[in-house]
Amino acid sequence: MKKALIFLWILLMQTSLFAQFNPDQNMDSSIHTILVHPEGRPRDLPIIGLNDPTALTVSFDDFNFSYQNYFYSIELVDDQWQSVPLTPFEYTTGFAQNKINTFNISSIAFQPYYHYQFNLPNPQCKPTKAGNYILKVFKDGDPSKIIFTRRFYVVNSLVGVFGSVQEPFDGAISRTHQKIQLSLDVKQLSFFQPDQIKVVVIQNRRLNDAKVITEPSFIRGNNMEYNSDRDLVFPGGNEARWLDLQSLRLRSDRVQQIDVVDGLTRVIVKPDFSKSQTPYFTFNDLNGAFIISNTESLQSEFQNDYAKVHFTYKPPNGIPYVGEKLYLIGDITQNKLNKESLMQFNVLKGVYEKTMLLKQGYYSYHYILRDIEKPIPMDDYKETEGDHWETENSYTIFVYYTAPGARYPMIAGFSTINSRQNW
């Protein structure tokens, strides 16, 4: 029995190797609309407290349209999303792998699919340590047959986190960017040293562009202050663009055309243009998130249909950006700058284009421009969306703490702040 458990642990560790650099991967083209979020809060990052009764809801759609034996496991990793020298039995209670038993078959939709869903933690699987985790979903109880992975976070609130959004002191960016000012209360940490703390700040849900700071500006007793005018500065950007796909029969304001081709709905979105020269105005957006919903049925999870959605962005004078790449970002593309989010320039039409397969819902997104040779994240929105100090942005703050003798950094503090809190 002991040898079998060791062998299983080795398999689980091996399957985590590819996740060391990207903890959110899709390995199967039949899998769509993968969601991991706190129960009842689809716009929030997948964060739970160590002893919090709130669970994460995990769901996805399978276009194979036949029942599959799907299982899942979780792995504790470090702050770089790399494996730690612990077995699953040291950071979970329950079983190393668990079967997904809850599913629904799609109805009404042109596109057939199976919708799978489960909550985590549950009696069969519960994390017992705070830190970064990777959820792995695989077929037939075989950890080598992974179909997707997703990150999530477990927090043990030992550090008090207090933050606010301020105008940068630098006059060149004071009206276009936002600075995060932080104070940490570390009195609950034993044998504390400043170099044991690392702070990660995420604007909205752009995990890949998180800012990391390892040194405080100064320390006052049990408080660590972070007030540098350079470390935690983010472009203000603009309120997100939106697309309402809750109905595939009636055209919303942003939809130009809807038709059905070869049994699948096609949606043409009205062209987008640069907003860099337009005045700022307040708009209650989703900050790049989306919500799966519809206006025509009761069960959005398995009655929503899918559509091929065609996005168009027209650059000034119909001329492509030289030496730069244009990306469509938001949860719609997992905020990743890769081929899945890259817009392609159509020379004949003088526009950038991208077609995506999306489930009915309400989507928000941005366009960002990155220099190919000298990428500057601080200028992401400058030419496409414009940057405004007034823009409503949400910031997520994680405090990682490596205790003396610990084999991995735990998440000892967490908070979310909003730029509108200062108004």
N, C-alpha and C positions, 0 to 999 in steps of 0.2 A: 504493500500500500504506500509506504514512504517513497519507494522508488518511482511509483506512478505519479505521485504528487510532484516530485522533483522534476520528472520528465515534462509534466504539464506546465510547470513554471518556466522551464527552459523554452518551451514552445511559445508561451506568452511573451517572454522577453525578446525572442527572436522576431516576432511579428511587430514589435515596437520599433525596430531599427529605422524603418522608413519614416516613422513619425518624429524622429529626432529633429528634423528640419521643418516639417510642416505637419502640425497636429490635426489639421482639417483637410482630409483627402477623400475624394470620391473615386472608388476603384471599379465601379460597375455602372455602365452607361444606362442601365435600365432603372436606376434608382434616382428619384427626383424629390424635390421639396423636403430636404432633411432639416428638421427643426429640433433644437434643444434649448429650452427656456424654462424659467420657473413657472410652475403650474398657474395658469390663468393670466400670465404676464408675457405674452409673445414678443414684446418689444425689448425685453430686458436680456442682458447677458446671462449665460448659464452659471449663476452663482448661488450657492446655498451655504447656510451656516452648518458648522460641525454637528451641533445638536438641535438644529432647527427642524420642526416638523414639516416645513415647506419642502416639496419634492420638485424635481425637474421633470418636465414632460418631454419625451423623445418620440418623434414621429417621422415617418417617411412613406413615400409611394413607390410601388414596384410595378413597372410596366410589363413585366413578364406575364401578368394576369394568370398566374397559377400559384397555388400556395407553396411557399418555400419554408424550409426549416431554418429560421434565423435565430441566432444566439448572440449574446453580448457579454463583454467583460470590461473591466475598468483597470487602468494602470496608473499608479502614482508616479509622477515624473518631477524633475526639478524645474527651476525657473527658466531654463533654456529648453524645456520640453524634451529633455533627454532622460533615459532610464535611470532609476536609482537602485542601489544594491539592497533591495528589499523584495521579499516574496509577497504575492497577493494576500497571503494569510496574515501578514504583518500590518496591513493597512485596510483590510475589509473584514466584515463578518458575513457569513453566508457561504455562497458557492463561488468558485473561481470563474465559472461561466454559467449563463442562465438562458433559458429558452424564451423567445418572445411569443406569447400565446394569444395576445389580443390583436385582432385584425378585422377589417371590414372590406367588402367588395364594393367597388364603385358602382353608383347607380346614376342614371340620367345622363352622365357625361358621355360625349363621343369617344373620348380616350379612356379605354378600360384600364384599371389598375387595382392593385391590392393596397390598402392603407394599413400600415402597422403602427402600433403605439404602445408605450409603456411608461411607467413612472420610475424614477430613481432618486433617492434610495427606496428600497422596498425590503420586505422580510428576507428575501433571498440574497440581497446584495446591498450592503451599506458601508460607505467609507468610514474609517475610524480615525483618520489623520487629516489634518488640514494641509492643503497644498494644491498644486496643479494636477489635473487628472486628464487622461485620454480615454474616451469611450470608444470601444471597438465593436462593430457589428459584423458578424461573419456567418457563413452558411454551414449547415450540417454538423455543428459542433466542432468544426475544424478551424482552429485559429489562423491557419495559413490561407483560408478562403475569405479574407476580409473584403467587405463591400464598401465600407466607409468608416472613417474615424472622425470624432469631434472632441474638442477640448471642453472642459468645464472646471469650475473652481469650487473648492471647499474652504471656508474661512473659519478660523478660531479667533474671535475678536478679543485679543489681548492688548492691542494698541489702539488708542483713541485717535481718530483721523479727523482733522478739522481743516476745511479748505474753502477758498473763495476764488472767484474769477476777477482779475484786475486788469486795468489798462497797463500795457508795458510803459516803462519810463522813457524808452527810446522814442523820441518824437517821430522818427521815420516810419514806425509801425504802430504807433499808439492808437490810431483810428482804424487799423486794419487787422490787428492781431489781438489775441487774448493770452494773458499770463495767469498761471495757476500759482497761488500762494498757499503753502501748507504748514500745518503744525501737527506734530505727532506727540501724543502722551504715552511714554514708554515705561511708566512706573511699575507695571505688572510684569515686566520682563526681568528675569533673574540674571545676575552676572552680565549685565548688558554692556556692550561696547558698540560705538557708532558704526564700525565697519561690518557689523553683523546685520545691518539694515539696508535694504534696497527698495526704492519706491518706483512703481510703474504707473504711468498715467496714460489713459486712453481717451481720445476725443471721440465722442459718439461711440461707434462700434468698430473703429478702424484699428483692429488688433495689430496689424502688420506695421503700423506707423506709430506704435506706442513710444513714449519717451521714458527713458530710464535715468534715474539719478541715484548715485551711491554716496554722495557727501552732502550733509546739511550745510546751510549757510552759517548757522551757529547753533549752540546748545545752551539752554537755560534750565538747569536742574534736570527734571524729568521730561522736558520738552525739547524736541528737535524742530528747528525752523528751516523751511525751504523757501527762500525769497529771492533767488537769483533772477536777474532780468534776462537771462539767456537760456537757462536749462529747460524750463517748463513753459515755453512760449509756443503757441499754436496759431496757424492762420485762422482768421475768423470765418472765412468762407461766406456762404449765403444760405438762406433757407432752401431746403431741398426741393427739387422738382418732384412732381407727383404724377401718378398714372392710376386711374380708377378702372380696374378690370372686374369689378364685382358683378357686372352684367356683361354677357357676350352677345346679347341681342340688341341692347340699346347703347348708343354711342355716348360716352361721357365727354366732358369738355376737351380732354386731351387726345381723344381718339378721332382719327381722320376717316378710317374705313374698317369695316368688319365684313368678312365673307368666309365661306367654308370651301376649302379646297382639299379634295381627296379625303373627305371625312374628318378633317381637322380644321378648327377655326383659325383664321389668320386675322391679326390685328395690325393695322398700320397706324403708328403714333404720329401725331402732327410734328413737323420738324422742330428741333430745338436750336436755339441760337445762343451766342455769348450774352451773358448778363453783366459783364464786367463794367459796362458804361451806364447801366440802368440804376436809378436811385434805389436805395434799400427800403423795403417795406416789410412790416411784421407779418408773418404767416405761420400758423400752427402746423408744423410739419412733423414727420416721423424720424427726422435725423438719419435718414438712410435705411431705416428698418422697413419691413412690410408686414401686413396682416392678411392671413388667409381668411377670406370671407366672401359671401355673395348676397345678392338681394333677391334671389329667386328660389331658394330652398332653405331647409332647416339645418341640415348637417353639412357644414362647410368642409369638414375633413374628408369625406368620401363622396360627396355629391358635387363638389366643384369640378369644373372641366379644365382642360389645358388649352392653351392657344400659342401659336407661333407669333411672337410679337416683334415687329420690326421698328427699331429706333433709328432716327436720323439726326445728325448734328451738322449744321451748316456753318463752316468757319467764315470769317470775314472775307468778302469778295470771292468766295468759293475756291480759295487757294489753300492747299494743305499746309500744315505747320511744318517748317523746315527743321530737321534735327530733333523733333519732339514727337512723342507718341500720345495719342488721346485715349483715355480709358473711361468706361462707364462703371462707376463704383457705387457701393451700397451693399446691403445684405443680399441684394439681387445677384451680385457676383462675389459674395463673401469678402468684399473690400480688397480683393487681391489684384495686384497689377501683373496680370499674366495674359495668356492668349484667350482665356475665357472672358476677360473684360476689355480686351483691346478692340478699339473701333478701326474698321478698315475704310480707307479713302476710295471713293468711287470717282474716278477721273472724269467720266462722261457726265455725271450729275453734279460734280463739284461739292460732294457732301461725304461725311463719314457715316458708315452704316454698321448695324449689328442686329442680328435676329436671335431671339432667345425663346426657349420654350418655358412658359410661365403658367402657374396655376392661378385660377381666379382669386383676386384679392385686391388690396390697395397697396401700391408700391411707392417708395420714395427713393431718389437717387441723385447723384451729382456726376458731372464730367470733370476730370482733372487732366492736366497736361504735365508730362514729365520730360525733361531734357534727357536725351539718350546718353550723352557722354557725361554730363554733370547734373544729375538729378538733384533738385532742391525741394524737399517736401514743403518748406515754408512758402513756396510759390505755387503750390498745387492748383489753387482756385483762381489765381490772379487773372488769367486771360479768359477763362471759361465761365466762372461764376461770379468773380469779384470777391473782394475781402472786406468785411465790415465788422467793426468792433461790436455792433449791436446784435449780431446774429445770435440766435438762441442755440447753444450747444450744450451737450451733456458730457460730463467727464467722470470716468470711473478710475478710482485710485486703489491700488493694491500695495500693501506693505509686506515685503518678504523678510523673514527673520530666520537666520541660521544660528541656532542655539549652540553653545559649546559642545563639541563632540557629536553633533547631529550629522546625519548622512544626507540630508537634503534640506532646502529652505522651505519653511512652512509659510502659509499666508496668515499673518498675525493681525492684520487690520485691513479694513475695506470701507470705502465710502463712495457715494456718488454726489456730485454737485452740479448745479446748472447755472449758466451765465445769467439767467433772468433773476436769480436770487438776489442779485445786487441792485436790481432796479427798484 
